[in-house]
Amino acid sequence: MYIHVDRAAPTPPYRQIEDAIRGLIERGVVPLGARLPSTRDLATDVGVNRLTVHKAYQCLEADGLIVTKIGSGTFVAAKALRTRPEHHVLGDSIEDPALRVWGPLFVNPRLATRALPSMAYAKECKASFVYAAPPPDLFPVEEFRHCTNYILKRRGTEVYRVGAAASGLPSLKEHLIGWLAQHGIVATERTLVITTGCQQTLDLTRKLLVGPDDSTLLENPSFPGAVGALSPSGRGLMALPVHENAPPLDPSTLVNPQKRCKLIYVTPNFHNPTGLTMPLDRRRQLADIALQHSIPLIEDDVFGALRYEGAAQPSLQSLCPRMVIHVGSFSKMLNPSLRLGWMVAPEPFAEQITVAKQASDLHTSTLVQTAMDEFCRRGLMVRHLKRVRRVFRGRRDAMAEALHRYFPRDSRWSVPEGGLSIWVTLPDDMDTPDLLALAQDKGVQFLPGEIFYFSGVTHNCMRLSFATENEAVINAGIRTLGDIIAKRRLRLVRPAVWQDRRAVI
């Protein structure tokens, strides 16, 4: 957190520090719940006396912007976001000349919702359970390099041709059509579109189907990237509960003439973040609703290839091919940096999204497409999937065993049949943002569950991804988290016990 103090200015140093932190909080640079540096650390960084920082913190705490928790540190308070008027517009700020100029230029002056969770690295990160994606050390570098070298030498005409196929490289589409057919998904050259990943598909789909007064039904909790793509302003979102005993969906809520639902988004296989697999009766109900009420249904299946056990359920696309947009990606199978995915959609929509995609990026990188095509046709993808499934299953089992050993008995979680994360619900007296601040001091990171909710936020859940760490690190990291939770609960219980004793005395 960079703060400059001008000693020649008439404003006292403590007030300059106070104003700087206030501005960072109000602009969202320092997010809600973030831990601020200690007075000693900030004083050292800024070059002032510790008492100067302490006085600035006192002023901010008096205004309700920050809160100090004994033994934990100083954090941005929940009421900090309410210090600004709800009608705040980007151009209203008198402190930033650039915002005064740019604010009125935005079509929608409301700040967009954060699409993806951000996580600052701990100073000495020993175990990260943040990223639900394959780590770099599992990427088959040599095999992919050989494929890339080959296509540059032997398939140069395909690589260097600009915009030859806006909907995707024909040879890669041919391979994907066969691969998808093995998983019960029927695709043709005209219904399959190669994209730069799931995120682009969601963004283009919203632009084509959802108007400013329309609603979108999303699972809650859900992947923040999907929420950001399908509703950048955070408006028009309808929540579909995600848990093992979720009630049947009432179709009447989706056909309200004043705010009709125009799109449904679900992740039926190894849902992110909960890891749950949607049961067959729920799939059939959604497919029937989509068909009867003509509501397009996005089936996000980016984790579908990472199944470790259990029988696969029928895809939504196979249950309702007329209304389902099936989305897949190489990100979770191979590496997110490739930015390569696909969608299978009814032909009218596939044609429209191809045109919209051309306006967005002309076409997906032919170099990446051709290299991936070569990688798949040599059988290297099949071999790679066998390897990572074995690795990820071992890491999942290690995390499940560690959770059973070190976490409170009244915690709840289920071991997913696939995917890359375990969703843990702690006892009601736990607050995972607070736990994260304590865990980072110990070199352990995770994602608090609250960032996955767009309504009805819960504060006692966490997503723990087992993708990036080996079994030994997973065991040590979960043990550290378990110790932190145990000590935290002990602090919460002791005051109550002491009050009871006083009452007896």
C-alpha positions, -999 to +999 in steps of 0.1 A: +000+000+000+019+030-013+013+063+006+033+095+000+036+121+028+046+156+018+063+171+048+062+206+032+024+205+029+003+224+054-018+192+061-004+172+090+012+139+081-014+118+100-042+135+080-024+128+047-022+092+057-058+091+067-070+108+035-049+084+014-063+053+030-098+067+028-094+072-009-081+037-014-110+022+004-136+043-014-122+035-048-122-002-040-084-005-043-083-019-008-114-042-007-139-049+020-124-071+047-088-065+036-062-065+063-043-032+067-006-031+075+003-029+112+011+006+125+047-003+128+050-017+092+032+012+077+052+038+097+084+021+084+071+021+048+060+057+048+089+070+069+069+085+098+066+079+135+044+050+146+022+073+166+014+093+134+000+061+118-018+052+150-036+086+150-046+082+113-060+047+121-079+062+151-096+088+128-106+061+102-119+039+129-140+067+144-156+072+110-164+034+108-141+028+078-118+003+096-120-019+126-093-032+149-096-068+162-074-076+191-049-104+183-059-103+146-051-069+132-068-039+115-093-045+087-116-025+063-150-025+080-182-038+065-198-004+069-170+012+049-188+006+016-219+023+030-201+056+036-206+064+000-241+073-013-257+045-032-262+068-062-224+074-064-212+080-100-177+076-112-174+112-122-186+125-088-152+123-072-136+157-068-103+142-056-093+125-090-094+148-121-093+117-144-125+104-128-141+138-133-134+136-170-141+099-176-171+094-153-197+111-176-183+092-206-194+057-194-227+044-208-234+028-174-217+050-147-222+023-120-190+004-111-190-030-126-189-060-102-156-077-097-155-105-122-127-126-107-115-130-072-082-113-064-058-127-039-026-110-028+002-135-021+012-140+015+048-129+023+058-165+027+031-187+011+036-222+022+003-237+009-021-221-016-056-235-019-068-206-041-065-216-077-088-243-092-066-248-123-037-270-133-004-258-119+025-250-144+045-280-133+018-304-147+019-288-182+035-312-207+060-286-219+082-308-241+053-326-258+036-293-266+068-277-278+073-306-302+038-301-316+043-263-319+076-268-337+061-293-361+031-272-371+053-241-376+075-262-401+048-284-417+015-267-413+026-231-418-002-223-443-028-230-416-010-210-389-003-179-410-037-176-426-057-148-411-094-153-405-096-184-425-124-199-403-141-175-379-158-204-362-126-223-357-099-244-373-117-271-393-093-299-383-096-291-346-134-289-349-133-324-366-114-338-337-136-322-311-168-335-328-155-370-324-143-365-288-176-349-277-196-377-293-179-401-269-194-381-241-229-381-255-228-346-269-238-343-306-220-316-325-216-307-361-193-284-380-221-258-381-230-261-344-195-261-329-176-228-325-140-225-312-136-197-287-110-180-266-124-198-235-156-200-215-154-163-204-157-151-240-186-174-246-206-161-216-199-125-225-210-128-261-240-149-251-252-121-228-247-095-254-268-115-279-297-126-256-300-105-225-314-070-226-311-042-199-344-051-184-341-089-186-331-113-159-306-142-158-309-172-135-276-183-120-266-208-094-259-192-061-230-195-051-214-193-085-180-186-101-175-148-099-161-148-135-195-161-147-214-135-127-192-107-140-196-119-176-234-125-175-242-093-155-214-067-155-236-043-135-247-069-110-284-063-120-311-087-131-297-117-113-320-145-101-306-170-076-308-208-081-298-224-048-270-250-049-270-277-022-278-314-020-314-308-009-322-278-031-360-275-037-375-279-072-374-248-094-407-230-097-411-221-135-435-193-127-407-172-113-389-173-147-418-160-169-427-128-150-437-105-179-422-074-162-387-090-158-386-122-179-357-146-175-339-147-208-310-170-198-301-198-174-265-206-164-255-238-145-225-260-139-239-295-136-206-314-133-184-306-103-200-272-097-176-244-089-173-237-060-193-265-042-180-294-062-215-310-064-228-330-093-264-321-104-287-351-100-306-365-131-340-353-119-327-317-116-312-319-150-344-331-166-364-304-148-341-277-161-342-291-196-380-292-196-382-256-184-358-244-210-378-262-238-413-253-226-406-217-220-379-211-247-352-200-223-316-207-235-297-228-210-259-226-207-242-258-196-208-250-183-188-282-184-152-269-181-145-295-153-163-324-170-132-342-181-118-343-146-139-371-133-122-395-108-150-418-098-188-424-102-210-427-133-213-398-156-248-382-158-264-373-192-254-339-204-281-312-205-272-308-242-282-345-248-315-339-229-324-307-247-303-300-278-327-273-291-322-249-262-289-258-245-256-241-252-228-265-241-195-248-231-162-265-227-125-255-224-090-268-224-082-245-194-089-271-166-076-300-186-043-285-197-037-248-188-058-216-186-031-195-203-039-212-237-073-194-237-089-220-259-124-234-256-155-243-275-193-242-275-219-264-290-252-246-297-283-247-319-273-237-354-291-203-354-273-192-322-239-206-334-242-185-366-250-154-346-223-158-320-197-164-348-206-130-363-204-114-328-171-131-322-157-117-354-166-082-342-148-090-309-115-107-319-118-117-356-109-153-348-092-174-321-055-177-325-047-201-353-013-209-338-028-221-305-056-240-324-032-258-347-008-267-319-037-281-298-050-300-328-016-316-333-014-323-296-048-340-296-043-360-328-010-375-315-029-389-285-011-367-261-042-352-246-056-386-237-023-395-221-021-362-203-057-365-189-049-400-175-019-385-157-036-354-142-067-374-132-044-397-112-025-367-097-056-347-088-074-377-074-045-383-050-045-346-040-083-347-035-080-377-012-052-362+007-072-330+014-103-350+024-083-371+048-066-340+063-100-323+067-113-353+085-083-353+108-078-316+116-111-298+111-139-295+137-163-324+138-192-301+132-178-289+099-195-301+067-181-310+033-185-337+007-158-353-014-165-344-050-164-370-077-143-347-099-132-311-103-105-293-084-120-280-051-137-290-019-163-267-004-163-266+034-190-252+057-176-243+091-197-239+123-219-208+123-197-190+148-168-189+122-161-161+099-138-172+070-126-137+059-113-133+095-097-168+093-081-159+060-063-129+075-050-152+103-041-180+078-021-157+056+001-148+085+009-185+087+015-187+049-018-205+040-043-191+015-078-201+005-109-183-009-137-173+015-171-185+004-186-151+005-170-140-028-190-167-047-224-153-036-242-125-054-271-127-028-277-142+006-240-141+015-227-167+041-196-160+061-187-195+073-178-212+041-145-216+022-134-231-011-102-252-008-086-261-042-063-291-042-050-285-077-017-267-071-001-284-041+013-319-035-001-342-008+025-333+019+019-295+014-019-301+015-017-320+047+005-294+064-017-265+051-050-281+063-034-289+096-024-252+100-060-241+091-074-266+116-051-252+144-062-217+136-099-226+137-095-245+170-077-215+186-103-191+172-131-211+186-114-213+220-112-175+221-149-173+213-159-199+239-138-186+268-157-153+274-190-171+275-177-197+300-162-168+321-196-151+322-213-183+333-188-187+361-194-151+373-231-157+373-226-188+395-203-169+419 
